[in-house]
Amino acid sequence: MGYDLVRVRLTGGAGQTLQIMAERRDGAEMTVEDCALISRDVSAILDVEDPLSGSYTLEVSSPGIDRPLVRIEDFERFAGFEARVETRDAVDGRRRFRGRLAGVEDGSVLIEVDGNRHAVPHDGISRAQLVLTDELIAAKGGAGVADGPRVGEDSRD
C-alpha cells in the first residue's frame, strides 16, 4: 500500500485497542486520509480473518515526532537525536538509557550517555523512543509535529 509498519500493539482487557502505527514509504508526512485508507483496508482483512476474540477498537496512527524506535533502521535513521532506550536485561550495569543515538554496529544500538558510549543489543531492547527536543522539532519543520494524525474510527464486536 506504500506504507511501512512501525508498530502493532494490542492493549487493554475488556476494552481492547488494536493500535497500528504506520508511516509513508516515500517519506511524506502521514495524513488523516492515509490513516483512514489503512484503517479501511485492515478492517476488511480483520472482518474476514477474525483473529481477535471479543470486541476491540482499531486505531491507526502515524508514529508522531517522538516516535517509538523499533526496527534497527530506525536507530540508524535517527542517529544524532536524543532517545530513551529500555532493555530487558542490564547492559553495562543498567537497563535504562537516555542519550544521543550514535548509530548501529554489529546488531547493537549505540547510545552516548554522559560522555560514555554504550552498545545495546537490538534484540534486547524492550522499548525505545525519541525524546521531544527543540532539535528534533526543528529537524521535522516545526509545525504540527507533537502528534501525527490518528484515526480511531472502528469499534469492532
C-alpha positions in Angstrom: 0.0 0.0 0.0 3.0 2.3 0.1 3.4 2.3 3.9 5.9 0.8 6.4 4.6 -0.7 9.6 6.1 0.9 12.6 4.3 -1.0 15.4 1.3 -3.1 16.1 0.1 -3.2 19.7 -2.9 -4.8 21.4 -3.8 -3.1 24.7 -6.5 -3.2 27.4 -8.5 -6.0 28.9 -12.3 -5.9 28.2 -12.0 -2.7 26.2 -9.1 -3.8 23.9 -7.5 -1.4 21.4 -5.6 -2.7 18.4 -3.1 0.1 17.5 -1.4 0.1 14.2 1.3 2.7 13.6 2.5 3.3 10.1 4.5 5.8 8.0 4.7 6.5 4.3 7.5 4.9 2.4 8.0 8.0 0.3 8.9 10.0 3.4 6.0 12.3 3.2 4.0 13.2 6.3 1.1 10.9 7.1 -2.3 12.5 6.7 -5.7 11.6 8.2 -6.6 10.3 4.8 -3.6 7.9 4.9 -4.7 6.6 8.3 -8.3 6.2 7.1 -7.2 4.2 4.0 -5.1 1.9 6.1 -8.0 1.5 8.6 -10.5 0.6 5.8 -8.2 -2.0 4.3 -7.1 -3.5 7.6 -10.8 -3.6 8.8 -11.7 -5.6 5.7 -9.0 -8.2 6.4 -9.9 -8.4 10.1 -13.5 -8.9 9.2 -12.6 -12.0 7.1 -9.7 -13.4 9.2 -11.3 -12.5 12.7 -8.0 -13.0 14.6 -9.2 -11.4 17.8 -11.9 -12.7 20.1 -14.2 -10.2 21.7 -14.7 -6.6 20.9 -11.9 -4.1 20.2 -11.2 -0.7 18.8 -9.0 -0.4 15.8 -6.7 2.7 15.9 -4.5 3.7 13.0 -1.9 6.4 13.5 1.3 7.9 12.5 4.3 7.4 14.8 4.4 11.2 15.6 7.6 13.2 16.1 8.6 11.5 19.4 8.1 8.2 17.7 8.9 4.7 19.0 12.1 3.2 17.6 11.5 -0.4 16.7 13.5 -1.5 13.6 17.2 -1.4 13.5 16.8 1.0 10.6 15.0 3.4 13.0 18.1 3.7 15.1 20.3 4.4 12.1 17.8 6.9 10.6 17.6 8.9 13.8 21.3 8.8 14.8 22.3 12.2 16.3 19.0 12.6 18.1 18.2 12.1 21.8 16.3 8.9 22.7 15.2 6.8 25.7 16.1 3.1 25.5 15.0 0.4 27.9 16.4 -3.1 27.9 15.1 -6.5 29.2 18.5 -7.3 30.8 21.2 -5.0 32.2 23.8 -3.6 29.7 26.8 -2.0 31.3 25.0 -2.3 34.7 21.8 -0.5 33.7 18.5 -1.1 31.9 17.5 2.5 31.1 19.5 4.8 28.9 18.7 8.4 27.9 21.2 9.9 25.5 22.2 10.7 21.9 21.9 7.9 19.3 25.2 7.2 17.7 24.1 4.6 15.0 24.3 0.9 14.9 27.2 -1.5 14.9 27.2 -5.3 14.7 23.5 -5.6 15.7 23.8 -3.2 18.6 22.4 0.3 19.0 25.0 2.8 20.1 23.9 5.4 22.5 26.0 8.1 24.2 25.1 8.9 27.8 27.1 11.4 29.8 30.1 11.1 27.6 30.1 7.2 27.6 29.1 5.1 24.6 27.0 2.0 25.2 26.4 -0.8 22.8 22.9 -2.1 23.4 21.9 -5.3 21.6 19.0 -4.5 19.4 17.2 -7.8 20.2 17.5 -6.9 24.0 15.6 -3.6 23.7 12.1 -3.7 25.3 11.2 -0.1 24.5 12.8 2.8 22.7 11.5 6.2 21.8 12.8 9.6 20.5 12.8 12.4 23.1 10.9 15.5 22.0 13.6 18.2 21.9 13.9 21.6 20.1 16.5 20.0 17.8 14.0 17.2 16.8 11.2 19.7 16.2 13.5 21.9 14.1 14.5 18.9 12.0 10.9 18.0 11.4 9.9 21.5 10.3 8.3 22.6 13.5 4.6 22.8 12.7 2.1 20.2 13.9 4.7 17.7 14.9 3.9 16.7 18.5 1.3 14.2 17.3 0.7 12.9 13.9 -2.7 12.1 12.5 -4.8 9.4 14.1 -7.9 7.6 13.1 -9.7 5.6 15.7 -12.7 5.0 13.5 -13.6 1.4 14.2 -15.1 -0.2 17.3 -15.4 -3.9 16.5 -17.6 -6.6 18.1 
